[in-house]
């Protein structure tokens, strides 16, 4: 059995890999699984490392039955009757990826999506979420420092860099701990306190972001106490403040006689409306780490921002780190995804336009859609450590039989969007987005 590892080409910063050389070697020695690796000049692990691990290095992956990748794949890459495993970004019917999905259907390919490898409770198993949060928070603090410097404030944050400009996570944490000591000893400028950072969501992405935030001296505020905290004005310049927003904090029933219940919100989001605008006047930084779909209320709307600025007011909100990165989604003022080379823009609420950089009227928006690539070795190593356990299960599958009879592991079966060119039962809804009749 030969498994291919595709060269990533989304952009020049995408150096992640699905399987690292160490695990290539282990899988070959234990299961006699051979890997064929396309050469790449930007991959975090060198061609030589893969060669020493026993991999075949070549451009042509046609002899491989299964092909692994990370990000979306160009339509002209696909080969007929192959099994592809990657983040397809199709499950929400994302229009920019529907041509790719159509092409795979035409070629009778099988698509297994990492995002949908979940346990029987729906919890994701193979993910980069923690590192999206870590890299996102690093870049948010960098953007925050740059914005404050443009405004004329000298703060320890102005010394910070983007995640990709550090040698690795150990260096970042060392730098953050050092700056934390400076904040605790010298304090922050009075004009920027209280420095309140809000985290929308509490899953893997949010926990990754908080992992970096927590390296600074900080205190926690419950969302329900935020208004009272601001009224007391007993602010510390030697601490940051953290607020974690859960669903019950972000939305409320439209009918005030009904109490919020989580499952009701999940099943009937149309009965709820956002109350997130109550918090925005108090936040300096917002980190968005929620799963969002169009059925759910938005957290930050264009209308709200325009109303504030038309009234001659401003928000203290310097940076919105939209790590979830749904364009015009829960953060409606996220008008475009960015990349590591051009990571932020200012959203002007009056004109509803964007201007790249940190200068201008409005909040800085960070909207990089592949943040873990800024810490490629660490993120790939953790990801590969989980994925390698699924590889032997994939190799054992007989893909020639009908889907209902295929001897595929349940977690992988749940992640199978296409099977030999046909949408599987759980994903038939995508026909609507593909403009194909049932």
matplotlib code that plots the C-alpha trace (Angstrom):
import matplotlib.pyplot as plt

x = [0.0, 1.3, -0.1, 0.7, 1.5, 0.6, 2.6, 0.7, 0.2, -2.5, 0.1, 3.8, 3.4, 1.6, 4.4, 2.2, 2.1, -0.5, 2.1, 5.6, 8.7, 8.9, 5.5, 6.1, 9.0, 6.9, 4.0, 6.4, 8.2, 5.0, 2.5, 4.6, 2.8, 5.0, 4.6, 5.2, 5.9, 5.8, 8.8, 8.3, 10.5, 8.2, 7.3, 8.3, 10.1, 12.7, 12.7, 15.8, 14.0, 11.3, 13.8, 15.6, 12.3, 11.9, 9.6, 9.7, 10.2, 8.5, 6.1, 3.7, 1.2, -0.8, 0.4, -1.1, -4.5, -4.9, -3.6, -3.3, -3.2, -4.0, -5.9, -8.1, -6.8, -6.9, -9.3, -6.7, -4.8, -7.4, -7.0, -9.9, -11.0, -8.7, -9.3, -8.4, -8.2, -8.0, -9.8, -12.2, -14.1, -17.3, -19.7, -21.2, -21.7, -18.9, -19.4, -15.7, -15.1, -18.2, -16.3, -13.7, -16.4, -18.1, -14.8, -14.3, -17.8, -17.0, -13.9, -15.6, -13.3, -13.8, -13.4, -12.7, -12.7, -10.6, -13.1, -15.8, -13.7, -15.6, -16.6, -20.1, -20.9, -19.7, -16.5, -13.7, -10.6, -8.2, -7.7, -5.4, -7.8, -5.4, -2.7, -5.2, -5.9, -2.3, -1.1, -4.2, -3.6, 0.1, -0.9, -3.7, -1.3, 1.1, -1.6, -2.7, 0.8, 1.1, -2.3, -1.4, 1.9, 0.2, -2.1, 1.0, 1.1, 4.4, 3.6, 5.4, 3.1, 4.9, 7.8, 5.8, 6.0, 3.7, 3.9, 5.7, 8.6, 9.5, 11.7, 8.9, 6.4, 9.1, 10.6, 7.2, 6.3, 9.7, 9.1, 5.6, 6.7, 9.3, 6.7, 4.3, 7.0, 7.3, 3.5, 3.3, 6.2, 5.7, 2.0, 0.3, -0.6, -3.7, -5.5, -5.7, -6.9, -8.8, -7.3, -10.2, -9.9, -13.1, -13.0, -16.2, -16.2, -14.6, -13.5, -10.1, -9.5, -10.4, -8.3, -5.3, -5.8, -6.2, -3.0, -1.1, -3.1, -2.7, 1.1, 0.4, -0.8, -4.5, -7.8, -11.1, -14.4, -17.7, -19.8, -22.7, -20.4, -18.8, -21.0, -20.7, -17.0, -16.8, -19.0, -16.7, -13.7, -11.3, -9.0, -5.5, -2.8, -0.7, -3.1, -5.1, -8.7, -10.2, -13.9, -15.1, -18.4, -20.5, -23.7, -25.9, -23.8, -24.0, -27.6, -31.1, -34.5, -36.6, -39.5, -38.5, -40.8, -38.6, -35.4, -32.2, -31.4, -28.4, -30.0, -33.0, -30.7, -28.8, -32.0, -34.0, -31.6, -34.3, -35.9, -32.8, -31.2, -27.7, -27.0, -23.3, -23.6, -24.0, -20.3, -18.6, -18.3, -16.1, -13.7, -10.2, -9.7, -12.2, -11.1, -13.7, -13.4, -16.9, -18.4, -20.9, -23.4, -25.8, -28.7, -27.1, -27.2, -24.2, -22.0, -20.7, -22.9, -22.2, -25.4, -24.3, -20.9, -22.3, -24.8, -22.1, -19.8, -22.6, -23.4, -19.9, -18.8, -16.1, -15.5, -12.5, -12.2, -8.8, -8.5, -10.9, -9.1, -11.6, -9.9, -13.1, -12.7, -16.2, -16.4, -19.4, -20.3, -20.5, -18.1, -20.0, -17.2, -14.8, -15.1, -12.1, -9.7, -6.1, -2.8, 0.4, 2.1, -0.8, -2.6, -4.8, -7.0, -9.0, -12.8, -14.3, -17.8, -19.0, -18.0, -18.1, -14.8, -11.4, -7.9, -5.0, -2.7, -3.4, -4.0, -7.4, -10.8, -12.2, -11.1, -8.2, -9.5, -7.2, -8.7, -6.0, -7.8, -4.8, -3.2, -1.6, 0.8, 2.6, 3.7, 4.1, 6.4, 4.6, 1.1, 2.0, 3.6, 0.5, -1.9, 0.2, 0.4, -3.4, -3.8, -1.2, -3.6, -6.2, -3.9, -3.8, -7.6, -7.8, -5.5, -7.7, -10.8, -12.1, -13.4, -14.8, -18.0, -21.1, -21.0, -23.5, -21.4, -17.9, -15.8, -14.8, -14.2, -17.2, -15.2, -13.9, -17.2, -18.8, -16.1, -16.7, -18.4, -18.1, -17.8, -16.8, -18.2, -21.5, -22.5, -23.0, -26.4, -25.2, -24.1, -26.9, -27.8, -24.8, -26.8, -28.5, -25.2, -24.0, -27.1, -27.8, -31.3, -31.8]
y = [0.0, 3.4, 6.7, 10.0, 13.3, 16.2, 19.4, 22.3, 25.3, 27.5, 30.2, 30.6, 30.3, 26.9, 24.6, 22.1, 18.4, 15.7, 13.1, 14.1, 12.0, 10.3, 8.9, 8.0, 5.8, 4.2, 3.4, 1.8, -0.3, -1.5, -1.8, -1.9, 1.3, 3.2, 6.9, 8.9, 12.5, 15.4, 17.7, 21.1, 24.1, 25.5, 22.4, 22.6, 19.2, 18.8, 16.3, 14.7, 14.1, 12.2, 10.3, 9.2, 8.1, 5.7, 7.8, 7.9, 11.5, 12.1, 14.4, 11.7, 10.4, 8.3, 5.0, 5.9, 4.7, 7.3, 10.9, 13.1, 16.8, 19.7, 22.5, 22.7, 21.1, 22.6, 21.0, 19.9, 17.9, 15.1, 11.7, 9.3, 6.8, 8.0, 8.5, 12.1, 13.1, 16.9, 19.9, 20.5, 23.4, 22.2, 21.2, 24.7, 24.7, 27.2, 28.4, 28.8, 25.1, 23.7, 23.5, 21.4, 19.1, 18.8, 17.8, 15.0, 13.8, 13.6, 11.6, 9.2, 10.1, 9.6, 12.5, 12.2, 15.4, 15.8, 18.3, 15.6, 12.9, 13.0, 10.7, 9.5, 12.7, 14.9, 15.9, 16.5, 14.2, 15.4, 19.1, 22.1, 24.1, 24.6, 26.0, 28.2, 29.8, 30.0, 31.6, 33.8, 35.2, 35.8, 37.7, 39.6, 40.9, 41.9, 43.8, 45.4, 46.6, 48.0, 49.8, 51.3, 52.5, 54.2, 55.9, 57.2, 54.8, 53.1, 49.7, 46.4, 45.0, 47.0, 44.7, 41.6, 39.9, 37.7, 34.0, 33.1, 35.5, 33.4, 30.3, 28.4, 28.3, 28.0, 31.3, 33.0, 31.8, 33.0, 36.5, 36.7, 35.7, 38.4, 41.0, 39.8, 40.7, 44.2, 44.7, 43.5, 45.8, 48.9, 48.8, 49.9, 53.5, 54.7, 55.6, 52.0, 50.4, 48.4, 46.2, 43.7, 40.9, 39.0, 35.4, 34.3, 30.5, 28.0, 25.1, 24.1, 27.3, 29.5, 27.4, 27.8, 31.5, 31.7, 29.6, 32.5, 35.2, 33.5, 34.1, 37.7, 38.8, 38.8, 38.6, 37.0, 38.8, 36.9, 38.4, 39.2, 41.3, 43.3, 46.3, 46.6, 46.2, 49.2, 51.3, 50.8, 52.1, 50.2, 49.3, 47.8, 48.9, 45.9, 43.3, 42.4, 41.2, 38.2, 37.6, 34.2, 34.3, 31.2, 30.8, 31.9, 35.1, 35.9, 35.4, 35.6, 34.3, 36.8, 36.0, 37.3, 34.9, 32.0, 31.0, 30.2, 26.5, 25.4, 22.5, 24.7, 27.3, 24.7, 23.3, 26.5, 29.4, 31.4, 31.9, 33.8, 37.1, 38.4, 40.5, 40.8, 44.5, 45.0, 44.0, 45.7, 49.1, 47.6, 45.4, 46.5, 43.2, 40.5, 37.0, 35.2, 31.4, 30.1, 27.7, 29.7, 29.0, 31.4, 30.1, 31.7, 35.3, 37.5, 38.9, 42.1, 43.7, 46.4, 48.1, 48.4, 49.7, 52.3, 53.5, 54.1, 56.0, 58.0, 59.3, 60.6, 58.0, 55.4, 52.0, 51.1, 47.9, 48.1, 44.6, 41.8, 38.5, 36.5, 33.1, 31.3, 33.4, 33.3, 36.1, 38.3, 35.7, 36.1, 39.1, 40.8, 43.4, 40.6, 41.4, 39.4, 36.7, 37.7, 35.8, 35.8, 38.3, 40.8, 39.8, 42.8, 45.6, 48.4, 48.2, 51.7, 51.5, 54.6, 53.7, 49.9, 49.5, 48.1, 49.4, 47.1, 47.8, 49.2, 52.9, 54.5, 54.9, 51.7, 48.4, 46.3, 43.0, 39.9, 37.3, 34.8, 31.5, 29.1, 30.4, 27.2, 27.4, 30.1, 27.4, 24.6, 22.2, 22.2, 22.1, 19.4, 17.2, 17.2, 16.7, 13.8, 12.2, 11.8, 11.1, 8.3, 6.1, 6.3, 5.4, 1.6, 1.7, 3.5, 1.0, -1.9, -0.5, -2.2, 0.8, -1.4, -2.3, -0.1, 2.5, 0.9, -2.3, -0.8, -2.0, 1.5, 2.7, 4.7, 7.8, 7.8, 6.8, 9.9, 12.0, 10.5, 13.3, 11.6, 7.9, 7.0, 10.3, 10.1, 12.3, 10.0, 10.2, 12.7, 15.1, 14.9, 18.5, 19.7, 19.0, 22.3, 24.2, 22.3, 23.2, 19.5, 18.1, 15.1]
z = [0.0, -0.9, 0.5, -1.1, 0.7, -1.5, -1.6, -0.1, -2.4, -0.8, -0.2, 0.4, 4.2, 4.2, 5.4, 7.4, 6.7, 7.6, 8.6, 9.8, 8.9, 12.3, 11.8, 8.2, 9.5, 12.2, 9.9, 7.4, 10.0, 11.8, 8.9, 5.8, 4.5, 2.0, 1.6, -1.6, -0.9, -3.4, -3.1, -1.6, -0.9, 1.8, 3.8, 7.5, 7.2, 4.5, 1.6, 3.1, 6.4, 4.5, 2.4, 5.6, 7.0, 4.1, 1.9, -1.9, -3.2, -6.5, -8.2, -9.5, -6.9, -9.4, -7.9, -4.5, -3.5, -0.7, -0.9, 2.2, 2.2, 4.5, 2.7, -0.4, -3.6, -7.1, -9.5, -12.0, -9.4, -8.9, -10.3, -11.0, -8.3, -5.6, -1.9, -0.7, 2.9, 3.6, 5.0, 2.1, 3.6, 1.9, 4.7, 4.9, 1.2, 0.7, -2.8, -3.7, -3.1, -4.9, -8.2, -6.5, -5.0, -8.5, -10.0, -7.4, -8.1, -11.9, -11.3, -8.9, -6.0, -2.3, 0.0, 3.7, 5.6, 8.8, 10.1, 10.3, 12.0, 15.2, 18.0, 18.7, 20.6, 17.7, 19.2, 16.7, 17.0, 14.3, 14.4, 14.4, 16.6, 19.5, 17.2, 15.4, 18.8, 19.8, 16.5, 16.4, 19.9, 19.1, 16.0, 17.8, 20.4, 17.6, 15.9, 19.1, 19.8, 16.3, 16.6, 19.9, 18.6, 15.7, 18.2, 20.0, 22.9, 23.9, 25.4, 25.8, 23.1, 20.4, 20.8, 19.8, 16.4, 14.4, 15.2, 12.0, 12.9, 16.0, 15.9, 17.6, 20.4, 23.1, 22.1, 22.0, 25.5, 26.8, 25.3, 26.7, 30.2, 30.1, 29.0, 31.6, 34.3, 32.8, 32.9, 36.5, 37.6, 35.5, 34.5, 31.3, 30.2, 32.0, 28.8, 27.7, 30.9, 31.8, 29.1, 28.6, 26.2, 25.3, 24.1, 22.2, 22.6, 24.9, 22.7, 21.4, 19.5, 22.4, 24.8, 22.5, 22.5, 26.3, 26.6, 25.3, 27.0, 30.4, 30.2, 31.1, 34.6, 34.4, 36.2, 35.1, 34.9, 34.4, 31.5, 33.8, 36.0, 33.2, 33.4, 37.2, 36.9, 34.5, 36.8, 39.8, 37.9, 40.2, 37.3, 37.6, 35.2, 36.2, 34.9, 31.8, 32.2, 30.5, 29.7, 28.3, 26.5, 26.3, 24.3, 27.2, 27.4, 23.7, 22.8, 24.4, 23.5, 21.4, 23.8, 27.1, 28.9, 27.8, 29.5, 27.6, 27.2, 25.2, 23.3, 22.4, 21.0, 18.9, 17.5, 17.1, 16.7, 15.0, 18.4, 19.7, 19.1, 19.8, 22.9, 22.3, 21.6, 25.3, 25.8, 22.9, 24.5, 27.2, 25.2, 23.9, 22.1, 20.9, 19.9, 18.0, 18.3, 17.8, 15.3, 13.3, 10.5, 8.8, 11.0, 14.1, 15.2, 14.5, 17.2, 15.6, 12.9, 10.3, 11.3, 15.0, 14.1, 11.7, 14.2, 16.8, 14.5, 12.8, 16.3, 16.6, 19.0, 18.9, 20.4, 22.6, 20.5, 18.9, 17.4, 16.4, 15.9, 13.9, 14.2, 13.1, 9.9, 8.4, 5.9, 6.8, 9.4, 13.1, 12.7, 9.9, 9.4, 8.4, 4.7, 3.4, 4.5, 4.9, 4.8, 6.9, 4.6, 4.8, 7.9, 9.0, 7.8, 9.2, 8.8, 8.4, 9.8, 8.0, 4.5, 5.2, 3.4, 4.4, 4.3, 4.8, 7.8, 11.3, 10.4, 10.1, 11.5, 13.0, 14.4, 13.2, 11.8, 11.8, 9.4, 8.5, 7.5, 8.0, 11.2, 12.3, 9.3, 11.3, 13.7, 11.2, 13.0, 16.3, 14.8, 12.3, 14.9, 17.2, 14.2, 12.8, 16.2, 16.1, 12.4, 12.3, 14.4, 11.6, 8.8, 9.3, 9.5, 6.2, 4.6, 5.6, 3.9, 0.8, -1.2, -4.0, -2.0, -1.7, 1.0, 3.3, 3.4, 3.5, 6.4, 7.5, 11.0, 12.3, 12.9, 9.4, 7.9, 9.5, 7.8, 4.3, 2.3, -1.1, -1.7, -5.2, -6.5, -4.7, -1.7, 1.3, 3.2, 5.8, 3.1, 0.6, 1.6, -0.4, -3.6, -3.0, -3.0, -6.0, -7.9, -8.6, -8.3, -6.0]

ax = plt.figure().add_subplot(projection="3d")
ax.plot(x, y, z, "-o")
ax.set_aspect("equal")
plt.show()
